[in-house]
Amino acid sequence: MKIIFKTSILILLLLHFSCKSNDSVDSLGRYDNGFFITNEGPFNNGTGTLTFVSNDFETLEQNVYQNVNNQYLGNIVQSMYFHENRAYIVANNSHKITVTDRYSMEHIATIEGDFINNPRYFVAKGNIGYVSNWGNAPDPNDDFISVINLSTFELITTIPVGEGPEKMLLANNKLYVLLQGGWHFNNKLFILNLNDNTTANTITIGDFPVDILQDNQNTIWILCAGFPSYAPLETNGKLLKMNNTSILESFEFPTNKHPLHLTLDNQTLYYNLDNEIHTFSINSNASSLINPVENIEGNFYAMKAHSNKLYVTDAGNYNEEGTLFIYNLENLSLEKTITTGIVSGSIVFQE
């Protein structure tokens, strides 16, 4: 009887510590072990959504925010940004930013008001958030950056910028904002000094800038698509290499070439051009920008390289479910195909 009793106690202790261990592993929340796809949703009606995919690709969940909160995110889900333990989800046409716990997706707050007007993208540093806003889209003179207190979700100040503020980068204690143009076209980079949130300058870069990122050597890369064929004057795309505030090199694409979707993994830049994926080494001195990757083709709506894989979305007919394709960049094979929501946009990792 003593042996049986001791064995029972041992089993109970093992179960107890096993549960404690599992609780520790799962303590961040239901959505910590995976990534999200933002889905814009139908244009001017309905709601955008979030798709969640686990890192092992075994778990797929659509309509994540709605499932958790029994609420809608609003019309056009433009972008999503993780900062500390929160997620910030930008709904463009609904003029609001939904704040959630990044691991449970439970609603925390909604940021809205006159200072959130046609919002595009969100970034944050410390307790301060920055939002790019188009304002009234046809008006080229009312675009601005909102500076927000993330403790109270109240406005600190607004900063006027040129037309079409889009994607942003926080680096070198500065905020870099691509001025792409709203209903018109632009070719500027707005640079704000974060020491005082007032000192700023604007420089001319390339036409229609679409993406900006920083590599592990602190070099800033900007991809400019060039003005399209339907613009008053068609121009070529460019890839710019920058340090703090100066352009170090400018690589120009061939005539009438318009690259999109700049992303980085390890030491290689990837971009979409003429329905192909091309690469450019950040350490290369070569000026050639035409270097297609075999076996990966498509007119992709969004693209993200991550851990030797390339994640690309196809929005399909823009009225039905889209598709996420995951390619292995080591052997250039298609690894997984996943159904997403309507107009699948950015791919956002828990980093």
C-alpha positions, 0 to 999 in steps of 0.5 A, spaced: 500 500 500 505 504 501 508 503 494 501 505 491 501 511 495 507 513 493 506 512 486 500 516 486 503 522 489 509 522 484 504 522 478 500 527 481 506 531 482 508 530 475 501 532 473 502 538 477 509 541 474 507 539 467 501 543 467 505 549 470 510 548 465 504 548 459 501 554 463 508 558 462 509 556 455 501 558 453 501 564 458 502 569 452 496 568 449 492 564 443 496 568 438 503 568 440 505 562 436 504 565 429 503 571 424 497 575 421 494 577 414 490 583 414 485 583 409 482 589 407 475 587 405 470 589 400 471 596 398 466 601 401 462 596 404 463 590 409 469 590 414 476 588 413 478 582 417 484 578 420 487 571 418 491 568 423 496 562 421 500 558 426 508 558 425 507 550 423 502 552 418 497 547 422 492 552 425 488 557 420 483 562 423 479 567 419 475 573 422 480 573 428 478 580 431 470 578 430 471 571 433 474 574 439 470 581 440 464 580 437 465 586 433 468 588 426 474 592 425 471 597 420 472 598 412 478 597 409 483 594 414 490 598 411 495 595 416 497 592 422 503 594 427 505 590 433 508 594 439 510 591 446 504 587 448 499 591 443 497 590 436 494 597 432 490 595 427 488 601 422 482 601 418 482 607 413 475 608 410 472 608 417 477 613 420 480 609 426 485 605 429 483 599 433 488 597 439 488 590 442 492 585 446 497 582 441 497 575 444 489 574 445 486 580 440 482 582 446 479 589 444 483 595 449 481 601 446 479 605 439 483 611 437 478 615 433 477 623 432 479 629 428 486 627 428 485 620 425 483 622 418 484 617 412 489 613 416 494 609 413 500 606 417 502 606 424 509 606 428 511 607 435 517 608 440 516 608 447 509 611 449 508 615 443 505 613 436 505 616 429 500 615 424 500 617 417 493 620 415 491 622 408 486 627 410 481 629 405 484 625 399 482 629 393 486 635 397 493 635 397 494 640 402 491 637 408 495 631 409 499 630 416 502 625 421 498 624 428 502 624 434 499 620 440 500 618 447 499 611 448 497 611 455 491 615 454 490 614 446 489 622 446 492 627 441 499 630 443 500 634 436 499 633 429 504 635 424 503 637 417 506 633 411 506 633 403 501 629 399 500 622 401 504 620 407 504 612 407 509 607 410 514 609 415 520 607 418 523 609 425 531 609 425 536 613 428 532 617 433 528 619 427 521 618 423 522 617 416 515 618 412 514 616 404 510 621 401 507 617 395 501 622 393 494 621 394 490 622 388 496 625 385 503 623 385 509 625 389 516 623 390 519 626 397 521 623 404 519 627 410 524 626 416 522 628 423 527 628 429 524 625 435 528 629 440 522 634 439 517 632 434 518 639 431 524 639 427 523 636 420 526 636 413 523 634 406 528 631 401 526 629 394 528 621 393 524 617 387 518 618 384 512 614 387 516 611 393 512 604 395 517 601 401 522 603 406 526 598 411 533 598 414 538 592 414 542 590 420 548 594 418 543 600 419 543 602 412 536 605 409 533 602 403 527 605 399 524 602 393 520 607 388 516 604 383 516 610 378 510 614 375 506 609 372 504 609 364 497 613 366 501 619 369 502 625 365 509 623 365 511 615 366 518 615 369 523 609 371 523 606 378 529 606 383 532 603 389 535 608 394 541 606 399 541 611 404 544 613 411 542 618 416 539 623 412 543 622 405 542 618 399 549 614 398 547 611 392 541 611 387 540 604 382 535 606 376 531 600 373 530 600 366 525 604 362 518 603 364 520 598 369 515 599 376 518 595 382 513 594 388 514 590 395 521 591 398 522 586 403 529 583 406 531 577 409 538 575 411 543 580 406 538 580 400 533 584 398 527 582 394 522 586 390 516 584 385 517 586 378 513 584 372 510 578 375 517 576 377 521 576 384 528 579 383 533 580 388 539 584 390 544 583 395 545 589 400 553 588 400 553 588 392 556 593 388 553 591 382 548 596 379 544 591 376 537 590 378 534 585 374 535 578 377 529 574 377 528 568 382 526 562 378 519 558 380 516 564 383 512 568 379 505 572 380 502 579 380 502 579 388 498 584 392 503 584 398 510 580 400 514 579 406 521 575 406 522 571 413 526 566 416 528 563 409 521 563 406 517 568 402 510 570 403 506 573 398 499 574 397 494 574 391 488 578 392 484 574 386 478 578 384 478 583 390 471 580 391 472 573 394 477 570 398 484 571 397 490 566 397 497 566 401 503 563 398 509 561 402 515 559 398 522 556 401 527 561 399 533 555 399 530 550 394 525 555 391 519 551 392 512 552 393 511 550 401 504 552 402 498 555 400 493 558 405 486 561 404 485 568 406 480 573 407 478 578 401 483 582 399 489 579 403 494 585 404 500 585 409 503 579 412 505 581 420 509 577 424 510 576 432 517 579 432 
